[in-house]
Amino acid sequence: MKEIKILAIVGSLRATSSNHIVVKHLARLVPSDIDFQVYDGLGKLPLFDDSEITPPAVQDLRDQLKAADGVLICTPEYAFGVPGALKNALDWTVSSAELMNKPVALITASTGGEKAHAALLYTLEALSARVADDARLLISFIRARLKNGEVADADTLRALTSVLTAIIREAKLYKAEALSLHD
Ligand SMILES: Cc1cc2nc3c(=O)[nH]c(=O)nc-3n(C[C@H](O)[C@H](O)[C@H](O)COP(=O)(O)O)c2cc1C
């Protein structure tokens, strides 16, 4: 069995998304003892309605988040804000609190991205997620940093490795804390 689980959530639903390219790059860097999965249900989630009946797609999201020792969000900015599909997914977790105290890495990879990055940090604070300082990365001009469907810019490659190292460290700490609580 793998030691820890990290769930990646990509905020773009585009087939040729730069953010998917970034996450694919990270997936290749992940050590073999770590289970790194990419959530694929973002576009199938119903719109948040605070219903007391949990739709199956929402339960699946909550289950995947609960099972993860760390979460990595990688997203563009749309219209100076957080993509609606990603915000919708996060809204579904407010009452169920899967992100409470959970380590989260935030990568905003966009043309600019400053506003969505800042807004997401507020949302993650509202969800009581733990976002370590070195697990936050804003990559502006993302498309210029890609070539032939790969991340091609040396500074970006270094920064991505550093964020991945941070979320793995935080996820291991989280798992160790969880295990010690059960002793
Ligand atoms: C409707 C729309 C609105 C956008 N608004 C912004 C924006 O406000 N800020 C920004 O940095 N990029 C904006 N962009 C550009 C995206 O950052 C860029 O398309 C990025 O590559 C999208 O991420 P993806 O390749 O992972 O889909 C916008 C793109 C679209 C399609």
The ligand as an SDF file (V2000), in Angstrom:
LIG
                    3D

 31 33  0  0  0  0  0  0  0  0999 V2000
  -13.3810   33.3090  -20.3080 C   0  0  0  0  0  0  0  0  0  0  0  0
  -11.9240   33.5280  -19.9750 C   0  0  0  0  0  0  0  0  0  0  0  0
  -11.5770   34.5040  -19.0860 C   0  0  0  0  0  0  0  0  0  0  0  0
  -10.2390   34.6730  -18.7380 C   0  0  0  0  0  0  0  0  0  0  0  0
   -9.9240   35.5950  -17.8060 N   0  0  0  0  0  0  0  0  0  0  0  0
   -8.6650   35.6360  -17.3170 C   0  0  0  0  0  0  0  0  0  0  0  0
   -8.3430   36.4670  -16.2240 C   0  0  0  0  0  0  0  0  0  0  0  0
   -9.1500   37.2000  -15.6840 O   0  0  0  0  0  0  0  0  0  0  0  0
   -7.0940   36.4190  -15.7500 N   0  0  0  0  0  0  0  0  0  0  0  0
   -6.1350   35.5980  -16.2880 C   0  0  0  0  0  0  0  0  0  0  0  0
   -5.0320   35.5160  -15.7680 O   0  0  0  0  0  0  0  0  0  0  0  0
   -6.4080   34.8470  -17.3700 N   0  0  0  0  0  0  0  0  0  0  0  0
   -7.6410   34.8360  -17.8960 C   0  0  0  0  0  0  0  0  0  0  0  0
   -7.9320   34.0440  -18.9550 N   0  0  0  0  0  0  0  0  0  0  0  0
   -6.8680   33.3570  -19.6640 C   0  0  0  0  0  0  0  0  0  0  0  0
   -6.5020   32.0530  -18.9930 C   0  0  0  0  0  0  0  0  0  0  0  0
   -5.6060   32.3350  -17.9500 O   0  0  0  0  0  0  0  0  0  0  0  0
   -5.8060   31.1460  -19.9960 C   0  0  0  0  0  0  0  0  0  0  0  0
   -6.6870   30.8440  -21.0540 O   0  0  0  0  0  0  0  0  0  0  0  0
   -5.3290   29.8740  -19.3300 C   0  0  0  0  0  0  0  0  0  0  0  0
   -4.4980   29.1880  -20.2270 O   0  0  0  0  0  0  0  0  0  0  0  0
   -6.5030   29.0040  -18.9430 C   0  0  0  0  0  0  0  0  0  0  0  0
   -6.0230   27.8630  -18.2400 O   0  0  0  0  0  0  0  0  0  0  0  0
   -6.0680   26.4480  -18.9250 P   0  0  0  0  0  0  0  0  0  0  0  0
   -5.1100   26.4980  -20.0980 O   0  0  0  0  0  0  0  0  0  0  0  0
   -5.6050   25.4880  -17.8770 O   0  0  0  0  0  0  0  0  0  0  0  0
   -7.4650   26.1680  -19.3880 O   0  0  0  0  0  0  0  0  0  0  0  0
   -9.2460   33.8850  -19.3480 C   0  0  0  0  0  0  0  0  0  0  0  0
   -9.6170   32.9250  -20.2920 C   0  0  0  0  0  0  0  0  0  0  0  0
  -10.9350   32.7410  -20.5940 C   0  0  0  0  0  0  0  0  0  0  0  0
  -11.3140   31.6640  -21.5750 C   0  0  0  0  0  0  0  0  0  0  0  0
  1  2  1  0
  2  3  1  0
  2 30  2  0
  3  4  2  0
  4  5  1  0
  4 28  1  0
  5  6  2  0
  6  7  1  0
  6 13  1  0
  7  8  2  0
  7  9  1  0
  9 10  1  0
 10 11  2  0
 10 12  1  0
 12 13  2  0
 13 14  1  0
 14 15  1  0
 14 28  1  0
 15 16  1  0
 16 17  1  0
 16 18  1  0
 18 19  1  0
 18 20  1  0
 20 21  1  0
 20 22  1  0
 22 23  1  0
 23 24  1  0
 24 25  2  0
 24 26  1  0
 24 27  1  0
 28 29  2  0
 29 30  1  0
 30 31  1  0
M  END
$$$$
